[in-house]
């Protein structure tokens, strides 16, 4: 039975609750994964432990084959150019980030279920521009990717934090997010931008690279994108199993996106019903925290 012929799961009659995770549920890690940083020592205000997924890291003897990786600096005298190199070693960080992206989206190099795009090269370009970063195909062809990273953003992060690891984590997190765009499927250019960005930040979240300002917010739509959608996707992963987001990505490979059939075929529920369960679960967890804090204050 192919993935697209699977029978939809029955509709649950109660709110979906995440099961207790087991080490065997975790995806296999890359040969040299990015270290999972302990953010408890950070001087910035970090998200609560309940907002950060637990990532089990092991060693795989067979890393994914990588494309040609390049680095281009278009403003060498910019203060952030030196800061970039003093914060990370791009020769090791870029391959490690990419191994983690591929591990989380495609599990193993020889998986018969998931098929990465034929990306042939990735060029990281440091430049002075607006925004944070973006990814695009090159004029040569779409299998060659460029990640444009704003040097001013690196400077701004450095000036707003006293944590010496903050710049390193932000650079690594942004690179990880953009590398996802080099290797995710987009339903033949029909996938909503919120889901595209949510998957990229879901990968960043599961690499323990979420910045201090991220938090779960459920007062908006599911497809606001970025960390808002990432936490929703993490909830689905906890409910339906460790391969849930890779399966969503794979489903975006062959067919154009149609909201009703996309979610119904995968989960037996509409995305609105899934998000309603996520919102209810989050509110219940928040109430438990308040009750616990109130008991501790007595």
N, C-alpha and C positions, 0 to 999 in steps of 0.2 A: 504494500500500500504506500503510495507516495504521500508526501507531506500534505499536498493540497487535496487529497482524497480522504483525509482523516474524518471520522464521524465527530461532529461537535459534541462537547461534553454536556451532560445534563445541566439544566439551570439549578443553581443552589437555592434552597428555600430560606437560608439564613445568611447573615453577613459573612463574607469571606474573611477568615482569620489566618494570619501567617502561621505556619507550623513551626515547631522547634527545629532549627537547622542542625544538620549533622555534618561532620567533616567530609563524608563521602559525597555530599551534595555539591561541594564546591567545585568550580571549574578547574581544570588542570592548568598550572602556571607555566610560564616560559622558563627558558634555561637560566636567564639572568634578569629576573623581574626587577622593576623599580622597587627600592626598599619601601616598605610600609612605614610611614613616619608616625611617631608617637606625638600627637598634637597636644597632649596634656601638659607639656612643658612650655607651650607657646604663651607669650604674654598677651596676645590678642584674645578676644572672646571667641571661643570655638563653639560649633554646634554641639548640642547635647549628644551623649553616646547613643541615645535612641535614634538619632537622625543619621548615624553613620553605620553602613552595613559592615558586618564582620567578613573579612576576606581571608581565606585560608591559602597560604602560599607554600607550594612544594616545588620540586625541581623536575623539569622535563628534560630527558636526554635528546629530544628532537625539536629544536626550535623551528619556527616558521622561516622559510626562505624570505629574504628581504629584498626590496628593490634598491636601486642606486639612490643613496642619500647624499644630498648636497647642502651646503650652507653658503649664503650670499649676504654680505653686509654692505648696504648701500649708503650708510652714514657712519663711517669708521670713527670719526671724532665725537660722535654723540656720547654723552656720559654713560648711557645705558649699554653701549656696546661693550665697554670694559666690564660693566656690572654683569652682563650676560655671561661672559667667560669666567669671571670670578665666582659666579654662583653655580654653574654647571659645567660639565665637560660634554659638549654636544656629541663628540665621537662615541660616547657610551650611552648618553641619555636618550638620544634619538632612536637608536636600535632597541633599547630597553622599552621605551614608551611604545614603539610599534609592536614589539612582541606582546606586550600586555593588551593592546588593542585587538590584535589578531586572536589572542588566547580567549578574550572575553566574548568576541563576536563569532569566532569560528572553532573554538575549543582545541582542536589539534590540527597539525598540518595535513593529516591523512584522513580527516573526517569525511565520510561519504554524505553527510547530511547538509553541510554548509560549504559554500563556494565563494571565496573572496574574489573581488573584482581583479582584473589583470593590470593592476597599477605597476608601472615599470620604473618610475622614478619619483622622488619627492624632494623638492628644493625648499628649504626654509630660508625665507628672505627677511632680514631685519631692516626696517626702514622707518622713517618719520612719516606718520600718516594719522588719519582719524580712526576712532574705534579701538578695538583690541587686536583682532586678528580675523583673517578670512582665508578660505581655501578656494582655489580655482584650477581648472585645467590650463595647460599651456597652449600656445599657438601651434605647437608641433602636433599634438593630438591629446585627447582627453585622458589617455592612460598615463600621461606625465603630469604630475600635480605640483602646484606651488602653494606654499603656506606663507602668507604675508603677516608679519608680527610687528606691531607698533612699538617702537623703542620708547616712546613717551609713556606708554602704559607701564613698562618695567620701571621707569624712573618714578612714576606716581606711586606704585606699590612700595618701592624702597623708601620714599619720603613719608609714607603714611603708617609705617610699622616699625617698631623697635625690635621685632623678632628677627634674628639673623637668618632664620630658615624660611622666612615668608617669601622672599624674592625667588629663592630656589624652587619652592613648592608651586608658586604661581607660574613661573616659566614652564616647569614640567607639566603642570595641569593644563595650561593653554595649548602646549604642544600636543599633549595627549588628546584633547578635545578636537583639535584640527586634524590630527592623523586619522581620527574616526571618519571624518568627512572624505578622506582619501580612500577609505576601505569599506564604506557602508553602501547599501543599495537604496535607491530612492523611488522605486515603483515607476521606472521609466519617466522620471521627472514629475510625477504626479503626487508624490507623498507630501503631506502638509509640513510646512517648515517647522512647526512646533514639535512634531514627532522626530524629525531629522535632528534638531538641536537637542531634544530630550534624550535621544539615544547616545549622542556624543557626550552629554554631561552624565548620563548613567555610567558610561565607561569611566569617566573621570572620577565619579563617586566611588566606584568599586576598585579604583586604584589608590584609594585613601588620599586623594588630592583635592578634596573639596575645600574652597577658601572659607575663612571664618564667617563671612556674611551669609553663607547659605543656610537656609532653614526651610522646614516644611511649611507651606502656606496653601490652604485649601479653599480660600475664598474667591478663587477665579476658575477659569475654564481649564480642562485637562491639558489642552494643547497650547498653553502659554509658552511652552518650550523651556529650554535650558534646565536649571535645577528644579523648577516647578514640575515639569513633566518627568524629569529624572527620578524624583522621589516616588511619583506614581508608578513608573515602570519598575522601580525597586520593590514596591508593594506587590505588583503582579508577579515578579520573580519569586518572592517569598511565598505567595499563594500557590502558584502553578509549577514551581520547580526551577532548578538552576539553568535549564536550557531555554527558558521562556523568551528572553530578549533575543538571543541568537535565532530562534525560530521566527520571531517577528521580522527580524532583518532579512532572513532568507525568504520569507513570504513576499518581501518587497522586491525580490530579484526579478521575477518573471512577469508579474501582472501590474496593471495600473491600480492605483489605490481607489477603492470604493468603501466608504466608511462603514456602511452596514455589514457588507459581506466580510470585510477584512477582520473585524473583531468577532463577529458571530461565528465564523468558521473556525477561528482559533480557540475561542473561549466559551461559545454558546451563550454569550451575553453581548449586549451593545456596549460601546465604550462609555455611554452615559451611565449605564448600570454598574459597570466596573468602577467608574470614578466615584459614584455615589457610595459604593462599599468602601473605597479608600478614604473618602471624607469622613464617613461614620466611624471607621476604625481609628482615624487620627484623632477625632474628637473624644472618643472613649479613652484613648491613651493619654490625652491631655488631662482629662478629668481624673484619671488614676494618679497622675503626677501631682496635681493640685491637692488631691486627698492625702497622698503620702506626705507632701510637704506640710500640710496642715497638721497632721499627726505628729510630725517631727518638731513642729514649733510649740506644741502643747507642753 
